[in-house]
Amino acid sequence: MNTAGHRLTVRCLVAGGLFAIVLCAVNTYLTLRFGIIEEGAMIAAIFFYTALYFAALLGRWLAGMRWLKVSPATSAEMVMVSTMGSAGGSLGFIANFFAAKTMTSEPYTTVEMMLFAGVSGTIGVLSAIVFRYLLIVKDEELPADRQLPWVGAKVVKGVIDQLIGRGDPRQPRYLVVLTVLAAFYVVCNQSGVGWFPERWNVAVLGLGGLGISVLLAPFAIGTSYIMGMRTVVGFLCGGVALLVIAHFLPETMRATPQMYLWPGVMFLVTSGLTALALRWRVIAEALGSVVRLRSGDSGDDDPIMGRAATLAVMATGVVLAVAGLTTVFAVPLLITVVMIVVGGGLLNLIATRAYAQTAFNPVRVMGVLLQGISASLGGASVGTNLTGSGFIAGSGTQCTTLASDMYYGRQFRVPSRWQFWAQVSTVLSCAVVSALTFDFINRTTPLTFESNALAAPAAKMWAVIGMLFDPASNQQLPPFAVESMWIAGAIGVAWALAENRDRLRRFVPGSIGLGMGLVIHPSISLAFFAGGLVMWFALRRLFKVSDVTLSTIAIASIVGEGIGGLTQGVLKAVGLIG
């Protein structure tokens, strides 16, 4: 593969590192607030383009200042910034594990969180070496109709093509203005300065008497566009179902029906497992590709490193991971090895292939599977079996995002070794950021099952499953909890079966939205649906707003919410607001 025209620049590495840090901190907050994140590849690309646009503008104003002369971004720079941004952004998801650990047992120290994020993330990056060869390089040898679609990667490639092609000078302006407005609103809403309402109490058609409200969150507007209308309709269904369930709950739980976690957790687990089972051919092909791997000529025209170096790096990473998990985190050796082999290997392979086909990473369900495996091997205590979900939260997100980044990187002919080592360095630095950010959030807004300010649905799902696996747990299930889990589990299976049928899929709300809607406050679910109506119908269909502008609005809303939420926490910590 000819890569002679590409060069690494200081500006793209510095920008990529900064965006990774910001996105890691922002996503640490957003995943605890809403349970959903946008990994960051597209966000980093658009922000890098915006930064260069305004730098060039400043250079034109100060004519004669040669050092301010800014050249347009190259495709290699955009790929590198996107890779580093997605590495940092996706690592923010591991905060759900830290939260689950805090809710159920002795929380990790900040240093322990840094080490765990670094160890698990490194295993994920190492797994991507093999998966890139299997799912990208060797996949190119298949007929076009059998190749993996890499849905999310092609979206990022399309955004980069537009930005380095003709570009649109309006987008950087939109991005800055809307990001500032979104952050300003979050800082000044009812939970912050108190100038703006934080939710709208629905008072039409007599719904006000039911306590129905819509959270006024910029994040819901942006994410609804990225998730798609089927998923946000699923959130609506989940929120409505939760409001119905509330009337049958004990009086102490009616105001917070999302605390009745059990049906939602079981729906997410069974629908996710059924979806994986229905893709048994994908799993079989993934495993078969490993078996067919030959030790001879690989046919890879752009290897990350030589064979000896690859073996040495992977062996070193595995040894360090085993040493860290067994000594620092007291995970039994057998469970540690199984987590690395099954979690870092088999489950990551399945998840990466699923991500290539659907742009959805089934990391939540994979975490539950590894919790069950850990419990079956003797690690039934909640502290130990939760380590399985944490391992997937670190390794699975890094593996899938790097593989996806390497797909569009290959399309632009960017050397794979650049992306690999950039992600390694980003994981190690952002492990510190994720730990420090979570520690700050937990001190300002303590993570508990009863917390309303931070829904943390993924964390609560893993925590509930962890306590169910632990025979020593004193978890007391409320009335009808077991029966509700059986009912929701059966519905989850049926839902996944319906989604798998092409003729039914368009009429069935997204199972991810429905499941998440059953474990977060109904006002958040209704906010996602309202955001979908604004983005997909009002702006896209009625006002004919372009997809590029809608993407800019979505990214500004997401990043603005995260920056505003963290800023609000800082202002509270220093006593400037109550």
VENWO-V857257 format. One record per residue. N is the residue number from 0. SS is DSSP state (a for helix, b for strand, c for the rest). Layout:
n=N ss=SS
n=N ss=SS
This chain:
n=0 ss=c
n=1 ss=c
n=2 ss=c
n=3 ss=c
n=4 ss=c
n=5 ss=c
n=6 ss=c
n=7 ss=c
n=8 ss=c
n=9 ss=a
n=10 ss=a
n=11 ss=a
n=12 ss=a
n=13 ss=a
n=14 ss=a
n=15 ss=a
n=16 ss=a
n=17 ss=a
n=18 ss=a
n=19 ss=a
n=20 ss=a
n=21 ss=a
n=22 ss=a
n=23 ss=a
n=24 ss=a
n=25 ss=a
n=26 ss=a
n=27 ss=a
n=28 ss=a
n=29 ss=a
n=30 ss=a
n=31 ss=a
n=32 ss=a
n=33 ss=c
n=34 ss=c
n=35 ss=c
n=36 ss=c
n=37 ss=c
n=38 ss=c
n=39 ss=c
n=40 ss=a
n=41 ss=a
n=42 ss=a
n=43 ss=a
n=44 ss=a
n=45 ss=a
n=46 ss=a
n=47 ss=a
n=48 ss=a
n=49 ss=a
n=50 ss=a
n=51 ss=a
n=52 ss=a
n=53 ss=a
n=54 ss=a
n=55 ss=a
n=56 ss=a
n=57 ss=a
n=58 ss=a
n=59 ss=a
n=60 ss=a
n=61 ss=c
n=62 ss=c
n=63 ss=c
n=64 ss=c
n=65 ss=a
n=66 ss=a
n=67 ss=a
n=68 ss=c
n=69 ss=c
n=70 ss=c
n=71 ss=c
n=72 ss=c
n=73 ss=c
n=74 ss=a
n=75 ss=a
n=76 ss=a
n=77 ss=a
n=78 ss=a
n=79 ss=a
n=80 ss=a
n=81 ss=a
n=82 ss=a
n=83 ss=a
n=84 ss=a
n=85 ss=a
n=86 ss=a
n=87 ss=a
n=88 ss=a
n=89 ss=a
n=90 ss=a
n=91 ss=a
n=92 ss=a
n=93 ss=a
n=94 ss=a
n=95 ss=a
n=96 ss=a
n=97 ss=a
n=98 ss=a
n=99 ss=a
n=100 ss=a
n=101 ss=a
n=102 ss=a
n=103 ss=a
n=104 ss=c
n=105 ss=c
n=106 ss=c
n=107 ss=c
n=108 ss=c
n=109 ss=a
n=110 ss=a
n=111 ss=a
n=112 ss=a
n=113 ss=a
n=114 ss=a
n=115 ss=a
n=116 ss=a
n=117 ss=a
n=118 ss=a
n=119 ss=a
n=120 ss=a
n=121 ss=a
n=122 ss=a
n=123 ss=a
n=124 ss=a
n=125 ss=a
n=126 ss=a
n=127 ss=a
n=128 ss=a
n=129 ss=a
n=130 ss=a
n=131 ss=a
n=132 ss=a
n=133 ss=a
n=134 ss=a
n=135 ss=a
n=136 ss=a
n=137 ss=a
n=138 ss=a
n=139 ss=a
n=140 ss=a
n=141 ss=c
n=142 ss=c
n=143 ss=a
n=144 ss=a
n=145 ss=a
n=146 ss=c
n=147 ss=c
n=148 ss=c
n=149 ss=c
n=150 ss=a
n=151 ss=a
n=152 ss=a
n=153 ss=a
n=154 ss=a
n=155 ss=a
n=156 ss=a
n=157 ss=a
n=158 ss=a
n=159 ss=a
n=160 ss=a
n=161 ss=a
n=162 ss=a
n=163 ss=a
n=164 ss=c
n=165 ss=c
n=166 ss=c
n=167 ss=c
n=168 ss=a
n=169 ss=a
n=170 ss=a
n=171 ss=a
n=172 ss=a
n=173 ss=a
n=174 ss=a
n=175 ss=a
n=176 ss=a
n=177 ss=a
n=178 ss=a
n=179 ss=a
n=180 ss=a
n=181 ss=a
n=182 ss=a
n=183 ss=a
n=184 ss=a
n=185 ss=a
n=186 ss=a
n=187 ss=c
n=188 ss=b
n=189 ss=c
n=190 ss=c
n=191 ss=c
n=192 ss=c
n=193 ss=c
n=194 ss=c
n=195 ss=b
n=196 ss=c
n=197 ss=c
n=198 ss=b
n=199 ss=b
n=200 ss=b
n=201 ss=c
n=202 ss=c
n=203 ss=a
n=204 ss=a
n=205 ss=a
n=206 ss=a
n=207 ss=a
n=208 ss=a
n=209 ss=a
n=210 ss=c
n=211 ss=c
n=212 ss=b
n=213 ss=b
n=214 ss=b
n=215 ss=c
n=216 ss=c
n=217 ss=a
n=218 ss=a
n=219 ss=a
n=220 ss=a
n=221 ss=a
n=222 ss=a
n=223 ss=a
n=224 ss=a
n=225 ss=a
n=226 ss=a
n=227 ss=c
n=228 ss=a
n=229 ss=a
n=230 ss=a
n=231 ss=a
n=232 ss=a
n=233 ss=a
n=234 ss=a
n=235 ss=a
n=236 ss=a
n=237 ss=a
n=238 ss=a
n=239 ss=a
n=240 ss=a
n=241 ss=a
n=242 ss=a
n=243 ss=a
n=244 ss=a
n=245 ss=a
n=246 ss=c
n=247 ss=c
n=248 ss=c
n=249 ss=c
n=250 ss=a
n=251 ss=a
n=252 ss=a
n=253 ss=a
n=254 ss=a
n=255 ss=a
n=256 ss=a
n=257 ss=a
n=258 ss=a
n=259 ss=c
n=260 ss=c
n=261 ss=a
n=262 ss=a
n=263 ss=a
n=264 ss=a
n=265 ss=a
n=266 ss=a
n=267 ss=a
n=268 ss=a
n=269 ss=a
n=270 ss=a
n=271 ss=a
n=272 ss=a
n=273 ss=a
n=274 ss=a
n=275 ss=a
n=276 ss=a
n=277 ss=a
n=278 ss=c
n=279 ss=a
n=280 ss=a
n=281 ss=a
n=282 ss=a
n=283 ss=a
n=284 ss=a
n=285 ss=a
n=286 ss=a
n=287 ss=a
n=288 ss=a
n=289 ss=a
n=290 ss=a
n=291 ss=c
n=292 ss=c
n=293 ss=c
n=294 ss=c
n=295 ss=c
n=296 ss=c
n=297 ss=c
n=298 ss=c
n=299 ss=c
n=300 ss=c
n=301 ss=c
n=302 ss=c
n=303 ss=c
n=304 ss=c
n=305 ss=c
n=306 ss=a
n=307 ss=a
n=308 ss=a
n=309 ss=a
n=310 ss=a
n=311 ss=a
n=312 ss=a
n=313 ss=a
n=314 ss=a
n=315 ss=a
n=316 ss=a
n=317 ss=a
n=318 ss=a
n=319 ss=a
n=320 ss=a
n=321 ss=a
n=322 ss=a
n=323 ss=a
n=324 ss=a
n=325 ss=a
n=326 ss=a
n=327 ss=a
n=328 ss=c
n=329 ss=c
n=330 ss=c
n=331 ss=c
n=332 ss=a
n=333 ss=a
n=334 ss=a
n=335 ss=a
n=336 ss=a
n=337 ss=a
n=338 ss=a
n=339 ss=a
n=340 ss=a
n=341 ss=a
n=342 ss=a
n=343 ss=a
n=344 ss=a
n=345 ss=a
n=346 ss=a
n=347 ss=a
n=348 ss=a
n=349 ss=a
n=350 ss=a
n=351 ss=a
n=352 ss=a
n=353 ss=a
n=354 ss=a
n=355 ss=a
n=356 ss=a
n=357 ss=a
n=358 ss=c
n=359 ss=c
n=360 ss=c
n=361 ss=c
n=362 ss=a
n=363 ss=a
n=364 ss=a
n=365 ss=a
n=366 ss=a
n=367 ss=a
n=368 ss=a
n=369 ss=a
n=370 ss=a
n=371 ss=a
n=372 ss=a
n=373 ss=a
n=374 ss=a
n=375 ss=a
n=376 ss=c
n=377 ss=c
n=378 ss=c
n=379 ss=c
n=380 ss=c
n=381 ss=a
n=382 ss=a
n=383 ss=a
n=384 ss=a
n=385 ss=a
n=386 ss=a
n=387 ss=a
n=388 ss=a
n=389 ss=a
n=390 ss=a
n=391 ss=a
n=392 ss=a
n=393 ss=a
n=394 ss=a
n=395 ss=a
n=396 ss=a
n=397 ss=a
n=398 ss=a
n=399 ss=a
n=400 ss=a
n=401 ss=a
n=402 ss=a
n=403 ss=a
n=404 ss=a
n=405 ss=a
n=406 ss=a
n=407 ss=a
n=408 ss=a
n=409 ss=a
n=410 ss=a
n=411 ss=c
n=412 ss=c
n=413 ss=c
n=414 ss=c
n=415 ss=a
n=416 ss=a
n=417 ss=a
n=418 ss=a
n=419 ss=a
n=420 ss=a
n=421 ss=a
n=422 ss=a
n=423 ss=a
n=424 ss=a
n=425 ss=a
n=426 ss=a
n=427 ss=a
n=428 ss=a
n=429 ss=a
n=430 ss=a
n=431 ss=a
n=432 ss=a
n=433 ss=a
n=434 ss=a
n=435 ss=a
n=436 ss=a
n=437 ss=a
n=438 ss=a
n=439 ss=a
n=440 ss=a
n=441 ss=a
n=442 ss=a
n=443 ss=a
n=444 ss=c
n=445 ss=c
n=446 ss=c
n=447 ss=c
n=448 ss=c
n=449 ss=c
n=450 ss=c
n=451 ss=c
n=452 ss=c
n=453 ss=c
n=454 ss=c
n=455 ss=c
n=456 ss=a
n=457 ss=a
n=458 ss=a
n=459 ss=a
n=460 ss=a
n=461 ss=a
n=462 ss=a
n=463 ss=a
n=464 ss=a
n=465 ss=a
n=466 ss=a
n=467 ss=a
n=468 ss=a
n=469 ss=c
n=470 ss=c
n=471 ss=c
n=472 ss=c
n=473 ss=c
n=474 ss=c
n=475 ss=c
n=476 ss=c
n=477 ss=c
n=478 ss=c
n=479 ss=c
n=480 ss=a
n=481 ss=a
n=482 ss=a
n=483 ss=a
n=484 ss=a
n=485 ss=a
n=486 ss=a
n=487 ss=a
n=488 ss=a
n=489 ss=a
n=490 ss=a
n=491 ss=a
n=492 ss=a
n=493 ss=a
n=494 ss=a
n=495 ss=a
n=496 ss=a
n=497 ss=a
n=498 ss=a
n=499 ss=c
n=500 ss=c
n=501 ss=a
n=502 ss=a
n=503 ss=a
n=504 ss=a
n=505 ss=c
n=506 ss=c
n=507 ss=c
n=508 ss=c
n=509 ss=c
n=510 ss=a
n=511 ss=a
n=512 ss=a
n=513 ss=a
n=514 ss=a
n=515 ss=a
n=516 ss=a
n=517 ss=c
n=518 ss=c
n=519 ss=c
n=520 ss=c
n=521 ss=a
n=522 ss=a
n=523 ss=a
n=524 ss=a
n=525 ss=a
n=526 ss=a
n=527 ss=a
n=528 ss=a
n=529 ss=a
n=530 ss=a
n=531 ss=a
n=532 ss=a
n=533 ss=a
n=534 ss=a
n=535 ss=a
n=536 ss=a
n=537 ss=a
n=538 ss=a
n=539 ss=a
n=540 ss=a
n=541 ss=a
n=542 ss=c
n=543 ss=c
n=544 ss=c
n=545 ss=c
n=546 ss=a
n=547 ss=a
n=548 ss=a
n=549 ss=a
n=550 ss=a
n=551 ss=a
n=552 ss=a
n=553 ss=a
n=554 ss=a
n=555 ss=a
n=556 ss=a
n=557 ss=a
n=558 ss=a
n=559 ss=a
n=560 ss=a
n=561 ss=a
n=562 ss=a
n=563 ss=a
n=564 ss=a
n=565 ss=a
n=566 ss=a
n=567 ss=a
n=568 ss=a
n=569 ss=a
n=570 ss=a
n=571 ss=a
n=572 ss=a
n=573 ss=c
n=574 ss=c
n=575 ss=c
n=576 ss=c
n=577 ss=c
